[in-house]
Amino acid sequence: MARISGREREERLLDEAANLFVRFGYDKTSVSDIARAAGVSKGAFYLAFESKDALFEALLLREMMRFSDAWARGVEAHPRGGTVGAMYEVMLRALDASPFMSIIYRRDRAVLGRYLQRPDNFFRKYATGQPTRHEAVVMLQDAGAIRRDVDPKVAAHLMNMIAFGLVSLDEVVPPAEIPETDALIEGIADFMDRALTPEDGGDSEAGKRVIRDLFEGGRAAFEALMEERRS
């Protein structure tokens, strides 16, 4: 059997852990389960990660960085990427492409289990110092990408409700009543633009600059947490 590098082993463990967490949840997935799925020994697991918590936080960092990068690239490539509708279209497509990130976005307690009870969990550490959603809306209003006559806290809450609904509504609505995903995402983007974009179409380029700043701040926070994990 060919030997694999430490980095390859780590990536294999992360890939298999993501699949197991989605299927069975954090609490019901053991280190042995992850090692077995990755085709490595339990000892090899501990050469890569000191605990299941350590692996889970490494997985969160990896997946959130991938999601953030996909969203940033999508915003830059979209012809109207700095408008709120385009921002949400790109974000929702990135969420739809990642079952693990969909779980993370809605903080699914059935999957994340006891990890969320930790006072120093990743979500609390990452949120420290990051702009809130309504603060981001204010920044986009100041840039001319979102109407100034809407309450930023209300707008942010509605945005959260829409994104949360996309990744969780299938739990309460019969599948036959849910539109095809592409059509639904396009409809949400159109709805957001009609509700929040200024009548003149808004300043898309200024909106893109705000999004770049937010992504750069998020990436710096990710990198700081990765450095903390390595130390």
C-alpha angles and dihedrals in degrees: 000000000000116000117240128213123250090252092051090049091050093050091047091052091049092049094050093043091055090054093047095046090052092049102038109011132243098283096049095047115085132197088249091054092052094046092048093050091048092049095240134114123262087246090055089053090058091049087062101035132018093217146351088265090055091051091047093052091047088051092050091051093048095047095043091050090050091048092047092048092049090050093047093049091047093051091050093048096045113096089224096029095141094060120093093240093054092045090055094043091055093043094049092048090052090049092048090053093056120057089186093054090048088059092047093048094057094038089232104207092194088063104029093045120165093359090080090059093064110107090217097044120149095255093058093044094048094047092057108108095359120124114258119239092257091050088054089051090053090051090052091047090053089050092052095246096112128040114265094216095071125089105250094213092051092045092049092049092050090049090053091048092052095047092043090049093054092058099038111026092090086073092068106021122071111250092237089063095052116091122233109283098244092050091046094051092047090049092051091049091050091047092050092049093049091049102040113016115096115255091250090059095261130250103294096180093051088048090053090053090054091049091049090053091049092048092048090051091048093048091051089053091049091050092049090053091047090052090048090052092051094049 
